[in-house]
Amino acid sequence: MKNLTTILAVFLVMMLASCQQKQTSSNGDMDKFISELMSKMTLEEKIGQLNLPGAGDITTGQASNSDIGQKIREGKVGGLFNIKSVAKIRAVQKVAVEESRLKIPLIFGMDVIHGYQTAFPIPLALSCSWDMNLIERTARIAAQEASADGICWTFSPMVDLARDPRWGRIAEGGGEDPYLGGQIAKAMVKGYQGDDLTKNNTIMSCVKHYALYGASEAGRDYNTTDMSRLRMYNEYFPPYKAAVDAGVGSVMASFNEVDGIPATCNKFLMTDVLRNQWGFKGFVVTDYTGIMELTEHGMGDTATVSALALKAGIDMDMVSEFYLLKLKKLLEEGKVTQQEIDNSCRLILEAKYKLGLFEDPFRYCDDNRAATEIYTAENRAEARKIATQTFVLLKNQGSILPIKKTQSIALIGPLGDNKENMPGTWSVAADFTKAISLLEGMKSVMGEGAKINVARGANIVSDPELDARISVFGKSTGRDGRSDAALIEEALKVAKQSDVIVAALGESAEMNGECSSRSDISLPQNQQELLKALLKTGKPVVLVLFTGRPLTIKWENENVPAILNVWFAGSEAGFAIADVLFGDANPCGKLTTTFPQNVGQIPLYYGHKNTGRPLNDHKWFSKFLTNYLDVSNDPVYPFGFGLSYTTFSYCDITLNKTAINAAEKLEVKVTVTNTGNYDGAEVVQLYTRDMVGSITRPVKELKAFQKVFIKKGESAEVVFTLGIEDLKFYNSDLNFVAEPGDFKVFVGGNSRDVKEAGFVLN
């Protein structure tokens, strides 16, 4: 046995050495190729590689004779974004590799955020699955479809930590927790990029928005961000770093400022942290017109901001074309260096090399793949199954859910028969006319004997002007011209004919996403009036809640017997929701954001600090402690919360030791029992608290989780292992350390309802 172990060890060492030699050889080949290419490039051609314009509405016929076509021919374009289809991309690439002097291929990028034509649930919803294999799978399918349509680069994942649900782009991220956000970042990067970027079914990932974009003041998009370095390193940086550690190929700069300097020209972010501390080797691209916007920030004129951006470490200029217009003169004036231009050019050429574009510029232009690998029945089936894992059952009083398929149902609400809003925000490639509405899904799942009575009941919002602002991107809310009173009257007639009311209410897709901040995140007033009227009928009411953010639904939680949060579930939304409503799937999603009682509590998140006057076990209200006069500190739903059609009980925590040193591991065990009547999955969550530190520490920090499937009446022993790395944090000197002392460990089904134990780190 000893000899066998030795042989295996030697074999593994040889394999590792072989892999390292291949990697070194590959890098050497790339360096040689790019050095030879750059030796032939003029200054103008090098600067051209740094230019990323949008494709606009370019057609295959325009590819050669358009303004963009001429710039490509002159070597003034490094890539294009927002162009799709094999035909268009082939036509444009043909200009680059056949009509330009050095025949350098273009890179083609697109916002493939939560699926391509097969749309998966919005990212915030996906995070509520707490299933990294599932999340990786969505990115893998998205890469498969996008690459089949000619695209080789995606501006995803968005990993901005967000604790203010007024911010519309909270819908695009993974919630409020740095550890969970980091796990999601790694899964997404791996899903997009795979193990070999030269394969034509993988695409390069771009993590965004670096950095701190989700911490904008007042929850208003593009707004100022200001925080300490300690908070940056301990809370907001980890998801970005996780993406870098996972090998992400590119990074996108954020719109906001950090320490008074906009990210797009922030050397601390782009060079000191990203490259020098984290070792990032890819290229950095601006967000849309990011360099141009530096002038509005007050950083200087067009030439000044171009120099600032390049010197900070920004490699590629999206849309502004300031690099194209200004860098040559700036070089002549000595305000930028040839080395700075060369460094950025090399990084972009390396990305193209890694994608295999120099070997075959048309590797993503396969008509057969485009015809057979996009929006397939298999992908749609996966989207349906995955969506059921993201829904969060918030309340189920009296076990109203699941609904019996033999019951007659009143489907009431503006989102009940509404295809267009099902995929959610940033579904830029999805065909909304093919999305499955809730009505379609219910009819399909219930079968031929379905008894469904339908009424709109309300518009999504009552104010036509607000409706117009919501629909500015062309995604209609499906407005009905009748009065609110008339819509409610019709709904009540339908409700009286039915056994159960399913109220399909909430936000529209474009009430979330970019530039969709809300100062009032309650259910729209007209929908609240409809819901109140439905409850007065005395019929059982199930609120199917569509949203891209936590909403302030305190009243709804207190008065509606059953609430199922379905977010925006993608192409197959209607099928997936119906699967859960009728019990063909058991909900197992858990919240990754805290739901506040009202806007005045924001920001409200589980991992807060204790303060010197904590409320602790005191009942609200207690004078001279940290609380409000008019509302408790508690959320409506805490981080990690989510119910099931079954129930789970937790035994006390068992530790293998009560004290560990830096070389030892702490084993945390808990037995979870399914005490209900359905088989189901539970997300078992582990949190720690550092009781004494050189800086103040959060009251809880998520450190691990496991999603376990347990049959009814059975139990599962869940084991976690914690080590020294899990207990580290950045101290006041920004050193990553673990400090000896007392710790608590908590395990439970959410951040509030936990078992706890104590241990010591020596």
C-alpha positions in Angstrom: 0.0 0.0 0.0 2.9 2.3 0.9 4.5 1.6 -2.5 1.3 2.3 -4.3 0.9 5.6 -2.5 4.4 6.6 -3.4 3.8 5.7 -7.1 0.6 7.7 -7.2 2.3 10.7 -5.6 5.1 10.6 -8.1 2.6 10.2 -10.9 0.7 13.3 -9.7 3.8 15.3 -9.5 4.8 14.3 -13.0 1.3 15.2 -14.3 1.5 18.6 -12.6 4.9 19.3 -14.0 3.7 18.3 -17.5 0.8 20.7 -17.2 3.0 23.5 -16.0 5.4 22.9 -18.9 2.5 22.9 -21.4 1.2 26.2 -19.8 4.7 27.7 -19.9 5.2 26.6 -23.5 1.7 27.9 -24.5 2.5 31.3 -22.8 5.8 31.4 -24.6 4.2 30.8 -28.0 1.6 33.5 -27.3 4.3 36.0 -26.1 6.4 35.4 -29.2 3.4 35.6 -31.6 2.1 38.9 -30.1 5.6 40.5 -29.8 6.2 39.8 -33.5 2.7 41.2 -34.4 3.2 44.3 -32.3 6.6 44.9 -33.9 4.7 45.4 -37.2 2.0 47.6 -35.8 1.9 51.4 -36.2 1.0 53.6 -33.2 -2.4 54.2 -34.8 -3.1 50.4 -35.1 -2.1 49.8 -31.5 -4.4 52.6 -30.3 -7.1 51.1 -32.5 -7.0 47.9 -30.5 -8.1 49.9 -27.5 -11.3 51.1 -29.2 -14.6 49.3 -28.6 -17.5 50.9 -30.4 -21.1 49.7 -30.4 -22.3 48.0 -33.6 -25.5 49.9 -33.7 -27.9 48.5 -36.3 -25.2 47.4 -38.7 -26.4 44.9 -41.3 -24.4 42.3 -43.3 -24.6 44.6 -46.3 -23.3 47.6 -44.4 -20.4 45.7 -42.8 -17.9 46.8 -45.5 -19.1 50.3 -46.5 -20.3 51.6 -43.1 -18.4 54.1 -41.0 -17.5 51.2 -38.6 -16.4 49.1 -41.6 -14.0 51.8 -42.7 -12.6 52.1 -39.2 -12.1 48.4 -39.1 -10.3 48.5 -42.4 -8.0 51.2 -41.1 -7.2 49.2 -37.9 -9.0 51.6 -35.6 -11.3 49.0 -34.0 -10.4 46.3 -31.5 -13.8 44.8 -31.1 -17.6 45.4 -31.3 -20.4 44.9 -28.9 -24.2 44.5 -29.2 -23.9 42.7 -32.5 -25.3 39.2 -32.9 -26.0 36.5 -35.5 -23.4 34.5 -37.4 -24.1 36.3 -40.6 -23.5 39.8 -39.2 -20.4 38.8 -37.2 -18.9 36.9 -40.1 -19.4 39.8 -42.4 -17.7 42.2 -40.0 -14.9 39.8 -39.2 -14.3 39.3 -42.9 -13.5 43.1 -43.2 -11.1 42.8 -40.3 -9.1 39.8 -41.5 -9.3 40.3 -45.2 -9.3 44.1 -45.7 -7.2 45.5 -42.9 -3.4 45.8 -43.2 -2.5 43.3 -40.4 -5.6 41.2 -40.6 -6.1 41.3 -36.8 -9.5 39.7 -35.8 -12.1 41.5 -33.8 -13.5 40.4 -30.4 -17.4 40.4 -30.2 -19.1 41.1 -26.9 -22.6 41.2 -25.6 -24.6 41.5 -22.4 -25.4 37.8 -21.9 -26.5 38.2 -18.3 -28.8 35.3 -17.4 -29.0 33.2 -20.5 -29.0 34.0 -24.2 -32.2 33.1 -26.1 -33.0 30.6 -23.5 -33.4 33.0 -20.6 -32.9 31.8 -17.1 -34.1 33.5 -13.9 -32.6 36.9 -13.2 -29.3 36.7 -11.3 -30.8 37.7 -7.9 -33.2 34.8 -8.3 -30.5 32.3 -9.3 -28.6 33.3 -6.2 -31.6 32.1 -4.1 -31.0 28.6 -5.3 -27.8 28.5 -3.3 -26.7 25.8 -5.8 -23.4 26.5 -7.4 -23.6 23.6 -9.9 -26.9 24.9 -11.1 -25.6 28.5 -11.4 -22.5 27.2 -13.3 -24.8 25.2 -15.6 -26.8 28.4 -16.5 -23.6 30.1 -17.6 -22.5 27.1 -19.5 -25.7 26.9 -21.5 -25.6 30.7 -22.0 -22.1 30.4 -23.4 -23.1 27.5 -25.6 -25.9 29.5 -27.2 -24.1 32.8 -27.4 -21.0 31.3 -29.0 -23.2 29.5 -31.5 -24.5 32.9 -32.6 -21.0 34.3 -33.1 -20.4 36.0 -29.7 -17.2 35.2 -27.8 -17.3 37.7 -24.9 -19.9 38.4 -22.3 -20.2 41.4 -19.8 -21.1 39.1 -17.0 -21.1 38.2 -14.1 -22.2 41.3 -12.2 -21.0 40.6 -8.7 -21.7 44.0 -7.0 -22.6 43.5 -3.4 -25.9 45.4 -2.8 -27.6 46.2 0.4 -30.0 48.9 -0.8 -33.0 47.4 -2.6 -33.9 50.8 -4.0 -31.1 50.3 -6.5 -32.5 48.7 -9.6 -29.4 46.7 -10.5 -29.7 44.6 -7.3 -31.6 42.3 -9.7 -28.4 41.6 -11.6 -26.3 40.5 -8.7 -26.0 37.8 -6.0 -27.4 39.7 -3.0 -25.9 41.1 0.2 -23.3 38.6 1.3 -19.6 38.6 0.3 -18.9 34.9 0.8 -22.0 33.8 -1.2 -21.3 36.4 -3.8 -17.8 35.0 -4.2 -19.0 31.5 -4.7 -21.4 32.7 -7.4 -18.7 34.7 -9.1 -16.5 31.6 -9.4 -19.4 29.4 -10.7 -20.3 31.9 -13.3 -16.8 32.4 -14.6 -16.2 28.7 -14.8 -19.5 28.2 -16.6 -18.8 30.8 -19.3 -15.1 30.1 -19.8 -14.9 26.4 -19.1 -11.5 24.8 -19.0 -10.3 25.9 -22.4 -11.2 29.2 -24.0 -10.1 28.1 -27.4 -13.1 25.8 -27.6 -15.7 27.4 -29.8 -18.5 26.8 -27.2 -16.8 28.8 -24.5 -16.8 32.6 -24.2 -14.6 35.1 -22.2 -16.2 36.4 -19.1 -16.0 40.0 -17.9 -16.7 40.6 -14.2 -18.4 43.9 -13.3 -18.7 46.5 -12.1 -15.4 47.1 -10.5 -15.8 48.4 -7.9 -18.4 49.2 -5.2 -21.1 50.0 -7.7 -23.8 48.5 -5.6 -23.1 50.9 -2.7 -24.3 54.0 -4.5 -25.8 56.6 -2.2 -29.6 56.7 -1.9 -29.9 53.6 -4.1 -29.7 55.9 -7.2 -27.9 54.5 -10.2 -24.5 55.9 -11.1 -24.4 57.8 -7.8 -21.5 58.6 -5.5 -20.0 55.8 -3.4 -18.0 56.4 -0.2 -16.7 53.9 2.3 -13.7 52.9 4.3 -10.9 50.7 3.0 -11.8 48.2 5.7 -15.3 47.8 4.4 -14.0 47.6 0.8 -11.6 44.7 1.6 -13.8 42.8 4.1 -17.2 43.2 2.4 -17.3 44.6 -1.1 -14.1 43.3 -2.7 -14.4 39.6 -2.1 -16.7 38.7 -5.0 -14.5 40.6 -7.5 -11.4 38.9 -6.2 -13.1 35.5 -6.4 -13.8 36.1 -10.1 -10.1 37.0 -10.6 -9.0 34.0 -8.7 -11.2 31.9 -10.9 -9.3 33.2 -14.0 -11.8 35.7 -15.4 -10.5 37.1 -18.7 -11.6 40.7 -18.3 -12.9 43.3 -15.9 -15.3 46.2 -16.4 -14.8 49.4 -14.5 -17.8 50.9 -12.7 -19.4 54.3 -13.2 -19.1 55.4 -9.6 -16.2 57.1 -7.8 -14.1 55.5 -5.1 -12.3 57.7 -2.6 -13.2 60.7 -4.6 -11.7 59.3 -7.9 -14.0 57.7 -10.5 -13.3 54.0 -11.0 -12.6 54.6 -14.7 -9.4 56.6 -13.7 -8.7 55.1 -10.3 -5.2 53.8 -10.2 -5.7 52.3 -6.7 -8.4 50.1 -8.0 -7.1 49.2 -11.4 -3.4 48.8 -10.7 -2.6 48.7 -7.0 -5.4 46.3 -6.1 -6.5 44.5 -9.2 -3.1 43.8 -10.8 -0.5 44.2 -8.0 -2.4 42.7 -5.1 -4.7 40.2 -6.9 -2.4 39.3 -9.8 -5.0 39.9 -12.5 -3.6 39.2 -16.0 -6.4 40.1 -18.3 -7.6 43.4 -19.7 -9.9 46.1 -18.2 -12.7 47.7 -20.3 -14.8 50.7 -19.4 -18.5 50.6 -19.1 -20.6 52.4 -21.7 -19.0 55.9 -22.3 -17.1 55.6 -19.1 -14.1 57.7 -20.2 -16.4 60.4 -21.7 -18.3 60.6 -18.4 -15.1 61.5 -16.5 -15.5 65.1 -17.8 -18.9 65.3 -16.1 -17.3 64.0 -12.9 -15.1 67.1 -13.1 -11.8 65.3 -13.8 -10.8 67.5 -16.7 -11.2 67.9 -20.5 -11.2 65.1 -23.0 -7.5 64.9 -23.3 -6.9 65.0 -19.6 -9.4 62.2 -18.7 -8.0 60.0 -21.5 -4.6 60.2 -20.0 -5.9 59.6 -16.5 -7.8 56.5 -17.6 -4.9 54.9 -19.5 -2.4 55.6 -16.7 -4.8 54.2 -14.1 -4.9 50.9 -16.0 -7.9 51.1 -18.3 -7.1 49.1 -21.4 -10.2 49.4 -23.6 -12.5 52.4 -24.2 -16.1 51.5 -24.7 -18.0 53.9 -27.1 -16.3 57.2 -26.1 -13.5 56.8 -28.7 -11.4 59.2 -26.6 -8.4 56.9 -26.8 -8.7 56.8 -30.6 -8.9 60.6 -30.8 -6.5 61.7 -28.1 -3.7 59.2 -27.3 -1.4 59.9 -30.2 -1.2 63.6 -29.3 -0.9 62.8 -25.6 2.0 60.6 -26.4 3.7 63.4 -28.4 3.2 65.7 -25.4 4.7 63.2 -23.0 1.5 62.9 -21.0 1.3 59.1 -21.6 4.0 56.7 -22.5 4.5 54.2 -25.4 4.9 51.5 -22.8 1.4 52.3 -21.4 -0.2 52.0 -24.8 1.8 48.9 -25.6 0.8 47.2 -22.4 -2.9 47.7 -23.1 -2.6 46.7 -26.7 -0.8 43.5 -25.7 -3.5 42.5 -23.1 -6.3 42.8 -25.7 -4.3 40.9 -28.3 -3.6 38.2 -25.7 -7.4 37.9 -25.1 -7.9 37.3 -28.8 -5.1 34.8 -28.8 -6.6 32.9 -25.9 -10.0 32.8 -27.6 -8.3 31.2 -30.6 -9.2 34.0 -32.9 -5.8 34.3 -34.6 -5.9 30.6 -35.4 -9.4 30.8 -36.8 -11.2 34.2 -36.8 -14.5 32.5 -37.8 -14.4 29.8 -35.2 -17.7 31.2 -33.7 -19.4 31.5 -37.1 -20.8 28.1 -37.6 -24.2 28.1 -39.3 -24.9 24.6 -38.2 -24.4 25.4 -34.5 -26.5 28.5 -34.9 -29.4 26.4 -36.2 -29.1 23.5 -33.7 -27.8 24.8 -30.4 -29.9 27.8 -29.6 -33.2 27.8 -27.7 -33.3 24.0 -27.8 -35.9 21.9 -26.2 -33.2 20.5 -23.9 -32.1 24.0 -22.8 -35.7 25.1 -22.2 -36.3 22.0 -20.1 -33.3 22.9 -18.0 -34.5 26.5 -17.6 -37.8 25.2 -16.4 -36.3 22.9 -13.8 -33.7 25.4 -12.7 -36.4 28.1 -12.2 -38.3 26.0 -9.7 -35.1 26.0 -7.5 -35.1 29.8 -7.3 -38.6 30.5 -6.0 -38.8 31.5 -2.3 -41.9 30.5 -0.4 -42.4 33.3 2.1 -45.6 32.2 3.7 -48.0 29.3 3.6 -50.5 29.7 6.3 -52.9 26.7 6.6 -50.9 24.9 3.9 -52.9 26.5 1.1 -50.1 25.5 -1.2 -49.8 23.3 -3.1 -53.1 23.9 -4.9 -55.1 20.9 -6.0 -55.3 20.6 -9.8 -59.0 19.8 -9.6 -59.8 23.2 -7.9 -61.2 26.1 -9.9 -58.7 29.0 -9.9 -59.1 32.7 -10.4 -55.9 34.0 -11.9 -56.0 37.7 -11.3 -53.4 40.4 -11.8 -51.4 42.2 -14.5 -48.7 39.6 -14.5 -51.0 36.5 -14.9 -51.1 36.6 -18.7 -48.1 38.6 -19.5 -45.4 36.9 -21.7 -43.3 40.0 -22.1 -42.3 40.5 -18.5 -41.5 36.9 -17.7 -37.8 36.8 -18.8 -36.9 39.9 -16.6 -34.5 42.7 -17.2 -31.4 42.3 -19.3 -32.8 39.5 -21.4 -31.4 41.2 -24.5 -31.4 38.2 -26.8 -34.6 36.5 -25.7 -37.7 36.5 -27.8 -40.4 37.7 -25.4 -43.2 36.4 -27.6 -42.0 32.9 -27.0 -41.8 33.2 -23.2 -44.3 31.1 -21.2 -46.9 33.2 -19.3 -48.3 32.0 -15.9 -51.6 31.3 -17.6 -50.1 29.1 -20.2 -48.1 27.3 -17.6 -51.1 26.6 -15.4 -53.2 25.3 -18.3 -50.4 23.0 -19.3 -49.7 21.6 -15.8 -53.4 21.3 -14.9 -54.3 19.5 -18.1 -57.5 19.3 -20.1 -59.8 19.7 -17.1 -58.3 23.0 -16.1 -60.7 25.5 -14.5 -59.1 28.9 -14.7 -60.9 32.2 -14.7 -58.8 35.1 -15.7 -59.0 38.9 -14.9 -56.4 41.6 -15.1 -57.6 43.3 -11.9 -55.1 46.2 -12.1 -52.4 47.7 -14.2 -48.9 47.3 -13.0 -48.9 51.0 -12.0 -51.8 53.4 -12.1 -49.9 56.5 -13.3 -49.6 56.6 -17.1 -46.5 58.8 -16.9 -44.7 56.4 -14.6 -45.8 53.6 -16.9 -44.2 55.4 -19.8 -40.9 55.8 -17.9 -40.9 52.1 -17.0 -41.5 51.2 -20.6 -38.8 53.5 -22.1 -36.7 50.5 -23.3 -39.7 49.2 -25.3 -40.8 46.4 -22.9 -44.4 47.1 -22.4 -46.2 46.6 -19.1 -49.3 45.6 -21.0 -51.4 48.5 -19.9 -55.2 48.3 -19.9 -57.1 51.6 -20.5 -59.9 50.9 -18.1 -60.2 52.6 -14.7 -58.8 50.9 -11.5 -62.4 50.6 -10.2 -63.5 48.8 -13.4 -60.6 46.4 -13.3 -61.2 45.5 -9.7 -64.9 45.0 -10.3 -64.2 42.5 -13.1 -61.7 40.7 -10.8 -64.2 40.3 -8.0 -66.7 38.7 -10.4 -64.1 36.2 -11.5 -63.0 35.5 -7.9 -66.5 34.6 -6.8 -66.6 31.9 -9.4 -63.5 30.2 -8.1 -62.2 28.0 -5.2 -58.8 29.7 -4.9 -57.4 33.1 -6.0 -53.9 33.3 -7.5 -52.9 37.0 -7.4 -50.1 37.5 -9.9 -48.8 40.9 -8.7 -45.6 42.8 -8.4 -43.2 44.8 -10.5 -42.7 44.7 -14.2 -39.4 43.5 -15.6 -38.1 47.1 -16.4 -38.9 48.4 -12.9 -35.6 46.7 -12.2 -32.2 46.8 -13.8 -30.1 49.8 -15.0 -31.5 53.2 -14.2 -34.6 51.7 -12.5 -34.1 52.9 -9.0 -37.2 53.3 -6.8 -37.7 55.5 -3.8 -40.8 53.5 -2.8 -40.3 49.8 -3.0 -43.8 48.7 -1.9 -46.3 47.0 -4.0 -47.8 49.7 -6.3 -50.9 51.3 -4.6 -53.4 50.1 -7.2 -52.2 46.5 -6.8 -52.5 46.8 -3.0 -56.1 48.0 -3.4 -56.8 45.0 -5.7 -55.2 42.6 -3.1 -57.3 44.0 -0.3 -60.5 43.6 -2.3 -59.6 40.0 -3.1 -58.9 39.2 0.5 -62.3 40.5 1.5 -64.0 37.8 -0.6 -63.0 35.3 2.0 -61.5 33.0 -0.7 -58.0 31.5 -0.1 -55.5 33.9 -1.7 -52.0 33.0 -3.0 -49.8 36.0 -3.8 -47.5 35.1 -6.6 -45.0 37.9 -6.3 -42.9 39.1 -9.3 -40.0 41.3 -8.3 -36.3 42.0 -9.0 -35.6 43.3 -5.6 -36.7 43.0 -1.9 -40.0 44.8 -1.5 -41.5 46.3 1.6 -44.4 43.8 2.0 -45.0 44.0 5.8 -48.8 44.4 5.3 -48.9 41.6 2.7 -47.1 39.2 5.0 -49.5 40.0 7.9 -52.7 39.6 5.8 -52.1 37.3 2.8 -52.1 33.6 3.8 -49.7 32.4 1.1 -46.9 34.3 -0.7 -44.6 32.7 -3.3 -41.8 35.0 -4.6 -41.0 34.0 -8.1 -38.8 36.9 -9.1 -38.6 36.9 -12.9 -38.0 33.3 -13.9 -37.0 33.4 -17.6 -38.2 31.9 -20.8 -40.1 29.0 -19.1 -41.4 31.1 -16.1 -45.0 30.0 -16.5 -44.3 26.3 -16.5 -41.9 26.5 -13.6 -44.3 28.6 -11.4 -47.1 26.2 -12.2 -44.9 23.2 -11.3 -44.5 24.7 -7.8 -48.0 26.0 -7.3 -49.4 22.5 -8.0 -46.8 20.6 -6.0 -44.9 19.0 -8.9 -41.9 20.7 -7.5 -41.2 21.6 -3.9 -39.9 25.2 -3.4 -36.4 25.3 -1.8 -35.1 28.8 -2.5 -33.6 30.9 0.3 -33.4 34.7 0.2 -30.0 36.3 -0.5 -31.2 39.7 0.5 -33.0 41.0 3.6 -36.6 42.2 3.1 -37.1 45.4 5.2 -40.3 46.5 6.8 -40.1 50.0 5.2 -37.6 52.1 3.3 -36.5 53.9 6.4 -34.7 50.8 7.6 -32.4 50.7 4.6 -29.7 49.6 4.5 -30.8 46.5 6.4 -28.6 43.4 6.2 -27.8 40.5 8.5 -24.0 41.0 8.8 -24.2 44.3 10.6 -22.0 45.5 13.5 -23.2 45.4 17.1 -22.6 49.0 18.2 -21.8 50.0 21.8 -25.5 50.1 22.6 -27.0 47.0 21.0 -30.6 46.1 21.5 -29.7 42.4 22.0 -32.4 40.7 24.0 -34.2 43.9 25.0 -37.7 44.2 23.5 -38.3 47.1 21.1 -38.6 49.9 22.2 -35.8 50.6 24.7 -34.5 54.1 25.2 -30.8 54.9 24.7 -30.3 51.7 22.7 -29.9 51.4 18.9 -33.5 51.2 17.6 -36.3 53.3 16.0 -39.2 55.0 17.7 -41.7 53.8 15.1 -40.6 50.3 14.0 -38.5 47.5 15.3 -35.1 46.7 13.9 -36.3 43.4 12.5 -36.8 42.6 8.8 -40.0 41.1 7.5 -37.8 38.2 6.1 -34.2 37.7 7.1 -31.3 36.8 4.9 -31.3 33.0 4.2 -35.0 32.7 4.8 -37.3 30.4 2.8 -40.0 27.9 3.5 -40.9 24.5 1.9 -44.0 22.4 1.6 -42.3 20.2 4.2 -40.7 21.2 7.5 -37.2 20.7 8.9 -35.9 20.5 12.4 -32.3 21.0 13.6 -30.6 19.2 16.5 -27.9 20.9 18.6 -24.5 21.5 17.1 -21.7 19.1 17.8 -18.1 20.2 17.6 -15.1 17.8 17.4 -13.1 20.3 19.5 -13.7 23.3 21.7 -10.4 24.8 20.8 -8.2 24.7 17.7 -4.9 26.2 16.6 -3.9 27.5 13.2 -3.0 24.0 11.9 -6.2 22.3 13.1 -9.7 22.0 11.6 -13.0 22.5 13.4 -15.6 19.9 12.5 -19.2 21.2 12.9 -22.0 18.6 12.8 -25.7 19.0 12.9 -28.5 16.6 12.1 -31.4 17.9 10.1 -34.7 16.0 10.0 -37.5 16.3 7.5 -40.5 16.5 9.8 -43.2 17.2 7.2 -45.1 15.3 4.6 -43.1 16.0 1.5 -39.6 15.1 0.3 -37.6 18.4 0.1 -34.3 20.2 -0.1 -32.9 22.4 2.7 -30.1 24.9 2.5 -28.2 24.4 5.7 -26.2 27.6 6.5 -23.2 28.1 8.8 -22.2 31.4 10.2 -19.5 32.5 12.6 -18.9 35.5 14.9 -15.5 36.7 16.0 -16.3 37.8 19.6 -13.2 40.0 20.2 -11.1 41.6 17.5 -8.7 44.4 16.9 -11.5 46.0 14.8 -15.2 45.6 15.3 -16.6 42.5 13.6 -20.1 41.6 12.3 -22.6 39.8 14.5 -22.7 37.0 11.9 -20.7 36.1 8.8 -21.7 33.3 6.4 -18.8 30.9 6.0 -20.4 27.8 4.5 -23.6 26.2 3.3 -24.9 22.9 2.0 -28.0 22.1 0.1 -29.3 18.7 1.1 -32.2 16.7 -0.1 -34.0 14.8 2.6 -37.0 12.4 2.2 -40.0 12.9 4.5 -39.4 11.3 7.9 -35.7 10.9 7.3 -32.6 12.7 8.7 -29.3 13.8 7.3 -26.1 14.5 9.2 -24.5 17.7 7.7 -20.8 18.2 8.4 -18.9 21.4 7.9 -15.1 21.9 8.3 -13.7 25.3 9.3 -10.0 26.2 9.2 -7.8 29.2 9.8 -8.6 30.7 6.4 -12.3 30.8 7.2 -11.6 33.0 10.3 -9.4 35.6 8.6 -10.3 39.2 7.9 -8.5 42.4 6.9 -7.4 44.3 10.0 -6.8 48.1 10.3 -3.4 47.7 8.5 -5.2 45.8 5.7 -3.4 42.6 6.6 -5.4 39.4 6.1 -5.2 37.8 9.6 -7.0 35.5 12.0 -6.8 36.6 15.6 -6.8 34.2 18.5 -9.8 34.4 20.8 -13.4 33.3 21.3 -15.7 32.5 18.4 -19.3 31.5 18.0 -20.6 29.2 15.3 -24.2 29.2 14.2 -26.1 26.7 12.0 -29.6 26.9 10.8 -32.1 27.3 7.9 -31.6 31.1 7.8 -29.5 33.8 9.5 -32.0 34.3 12.3 -33.2 30.9 13.4 -30.0 29.1 14.3 -28.4 26.7 16.8 -25.1 28.0 18.3 -21.9 26.7 19.9 -18.6 28.3 21.0 -15.0 27.5 20.3 -11.6 29.1 20.9 -8.8 29.8 18.3 -5.5 29.5 20.1 
